[in-house]
Amino acid sequence: MDLKFFRIKEKQIGNKNTMSKQPYAEISPQKKQIWLNHSFARTIFDSLSANIAILDKNGVILATNRSWQKFAEGNDMKADFDSAGYNYLEICDRATGDDAQISQKAAEGIRSVINGDINEFIFDYPCHSPSQKHWFNMRVVRFSDPQSAKVIVSHEEITALKLVEESLRENEKLLRKQKKELEESNIALKVILKQRELDRVDLEQRVLDNIKELVFPYMEKLKISNLNKNQAIIVNIIEAHLKDIISPFLERLSSLSKILTPQELQVATMIKDGKSSKEIADVLNVSISTINFHRKNLRMKFGLNNKKANLRSYLLSLT
């Protein structure tokens, strides 16, 4: 489809007069001059960076610009080879191998413009060499003269743009991979944090269990034993320090069962719900004095003695 289809060795071309099977038609110098009779137009034509060819309604190349000719020269054609007279459509139709599909699409686009089915045909295609990758943008438009079926075919190299696009796609692919890895890491981190929280709760409960079962019973025995004044003070200090140690573990009401008796837990729950001592006593079928006794013990265990803190407000803060 592109200029590489014109890489025909001169020995393969032979004499133009005997080329009955070649896609070639003799173009008289006078006919060529019709397209090139204006030096200013010729200068503009040759100054364009795109490889440009002008085709007639049959697909025969009438003229090409300097960029087209330089490209042909760089692809094993003789100097100043202008491709004039060759039928671009037939060359595309005869393409085989890897180029066949691209060439057929190009030929279909050119014919659609020549026939007036579309005003413009644009097509990006690869044209890689053994050592480098190349891409071109093909653009086909009709002459502005409505009476003319001639078309202009241009090929502009867009390799730099395509390489940037490839780089962007690779970067996007890498970002998607990194995002997936990050999401997987976040999931793993959440699992670790959750397990860490479970381990922390388990440790708190074990500490509370140990203090309740292994320490507090002996503290109570010490308190009712025959202690002198100094010994009683020391026991009270130890008890106060133990309460300080376990107080952070009582942030959740569910943990209170580790430090409260079953009936104290019932009383604490109803106090939190806003029930009065009489209402609690009626529910538990005990005296009001018993409820007041439990209230006193709750304040002591929560370290609220000699403080103005409201017991219900404190219990609410633990939930």
RODONU-792561 format. One record per residue (C-alpha): x, y, z; residue in one letter. Coordinates in steps of 0.2 Angstrom, whole numbers, plus 2048, in hexadecimal, padded with zeros to 3 digits. Example, Ala and Ser with C-alpha at 12.3 -4.5 7.8 and 13.67 -1.06 7.14 Angstrom:
<milums>
83E7EA827A;8447FB824S;
</milums>
This chain:
<milums>
800800800M;80E80C804D;81D8107FAL;8258007FEK;81B7F87F0F;8258027E4F;8357F97E9R;8367F17D8I;8487EE7D1K;84B7F67C0E;84F7E57B9K;83E7DF7BEQ;8367EE7B6I;83E7EC7A5G;8387F6796N;828800799K;8227FC788N;8227E978BT;81A7EA79DM;8097E4798S;8077DC7A9K;80E7EA7B3Q;8027F77BCP;80A8057B1Y;8038117A4A;80D81D79AE;80B82F7A0I;81083C793S;81B84B798P;80E857793Q;80184E79FK;80D84E7ADK;8108617AAQ;7FE8647ADI;8008607BFW;8118687C1L;8108787B6N;8118847C5H;8228867CDS;81A88D7DDF;80E87E7DEA;81C8727DBR;82787A7E9T;8198787F5I;8158667EFF;8278617F2D;82986A802S;81C86080BL;823853817S;816846813A;81983A804N;80B83F7F8I;8058387E7A;7F783E7DCI;7EC8307D4L;7E08317C6D;7CF8297C6K;7D78187C2N;7E48187CFG;7F281D7C4V;8008287CCI;8018387C3L;80E8417CEA;81783F7DET;82084C7E9N;83284C7EER;82F8437FFS;8278357F6W;8368337EAQ;8428347F8K;839826801F;83981C7F1A;84C81F7EFE;84F81A801G;8468097FDN;8518037EFD;84980E7E1M;8548187D5K;85782B7D8A;8488367D3D;83D8277D1F;82B82F7D1D;8208207CFS;8168297C2A;80C81D7B7G;80B80F7C3Y;7F980A7C9N;7F980C7DBY;7E98027DDL;7EF7F37D3E;7FF7F37DDI;7F57F37EDC;7EA7E57E6D;7F97DA7E2R;8007DB7F3A;8037CB7FCT;8097C580CG;8087D081CD;8057DF811D;7F57D8808A;7E87DC815Q;7EF7EE818I;7F07F1805S;7DF7EB801Q;7D87F780FK;7E2805807A;7DB8017F6A;7C98007FCE;7CB811804G;7D38197F4I;7C58127E9R;7B88197F5S;7BF82A7F4V;7C18297E1I;7AF8237DFN;7A88317EAG;7A28257F8D;7AC82F805I;7B583F805N;7C483A80FE;7CD829813F;7D9829822I;7E3819827F;7F1816833D;7FC80782EY;80C7FF834P;81B7FE828C;8297F6832H;83A7F282CS;8457E3832P;84E7EF83ES;8417FD842Q;82F800845K;82680C83AH;814812839W;80C81D82CF;7FC82782AN;7F3826819M;7E7833814R;7DE833804V;7D38437FEV;7CB8487EDR;7D08577E3F;7C78667E8S;7C18677D6D;7B085E7D6P;7B285A7C3Q;7C28507C7S;7C383E7CEA;7D58407D2K;7DB83D7E4V;7EA8427EFI;7F28347F9V;7FE839807S;80882E813H;80E837822E;81A82D82EE;81282D840I;81F821848T;82382D856A;81182F85AL;80E81C85AK;81D819865L;816825871V;80581C870E;80E80B873E;817812882S;807819889L;7FF808887R;80D80088FE;80D80C89DN;7FA80A89FE;7FC7F78A0K;80A7F98ADL;7FF8058B7L;7F17F88B6R;7FC7EB8BCK;8037F68CAQ;7F17FA8CFK;7EC7E88D0K;7FC7E48DBE;7F87F38E6L;7E67ED8E8E;7EC7DC8ECE;7F87E38F9S;7EA7ED900N;7E07DE902I;7EE7D590AA;7F27E4916L;7DF7E491BK;7E07D291FV;7F07D5929I;7E87E3932L;7D87DA936K;7E27CB93DQ;7ED7D8947R;7DC7DF94EE;7D67CD953L;7E77C995BD;7E67DA965R;7D47D696BV;7DA7C496FD;7E87CB979L;7DD7D7983E;7D17C9987Q;7DF7BE98DR;7E67CC998V;7D57CF99FL;7D27BC9A2D;7E37BA9ABN;7E07CA9B6I;7CE7C49BAK;7D27B29BEE;7E47B39C4L;7E67C49CCV;7D57CB9D2F;7D07BC9DDP;7E07BD9E7Y;7DE7D09E8M;7CD7CE9F0E;7D47C19FCK;7E27CDA01L;7D67DBA04K;7CC7D1A11I;7DB7CAA19S;7E37D1A29N;7ED7DFA20L;7F57EDA29N;7F37FFA23K;8027FFA18N;7FE7EEA11Q;7EC7F4A0DA;7F3803A04I;7FF7F99FAI;7F17ED9F5V;7E67FC9F0N;7F48039E5I;7F77F29DCI;7E47F19D9E;7E48039D2A;7F28009C7H;7EA7F09C0L;7DB7FA9BCK;7E68069B3D;7EE7F89A9I;7DD7F09A4I;7D38009A1S;7D880298FP;7D17F198CF;7C07F6992L;7BD801983E;7B07F597CR;7A17F0987L;7A27DE982S;7B37DE98BS;7AB7E299BL;7A67D099ES;7B87CD9A1K;7B87D89B0I;7A67D99B6L;79B7CB9BET;78C7C69B4P;7807D09BFQ;78C7DF9BEE;78B7DD9ABL;7787DD9ABQ;7787EC9B6V;7847F59ABA;77A7F199BT;76A7F89A3M;7738089AAI;77980B998K;768809992D;76281799DG;75880D9AAK;7578139BCS;75D8099CBS;74B8049CFK;7477FE9BEE;7577F49BEI;7527ED9CFA;7417E89C9D;7487DF9B9V;7557D59C3L;7497D39D2N;7567D99DEV;7557E89EAS;75A7FA9E6I;7687F99F2S;7707EA9E9T;76F7F49D9I;7788039E2N;7857F79E8F;7887F19D6H;7898039D0R;7968079DDK;7A07F89D8N;79F7FD9C5L;7A580E9C9R;7B48079D3M;7B87FA9C5K;7B78089B8F;7C28149C2G;7B48209C4L;7B58229D7N;7B88349DDN;7B483A9CCK;7A58449C6K;7A38399B6A;7928329B3N;79181F9B3L;78581E9A5R;78F82A99AS;79E82099DY;796810998L;78F818988L;7A181E984S;7A680B984L;79A806976T;
</milums>
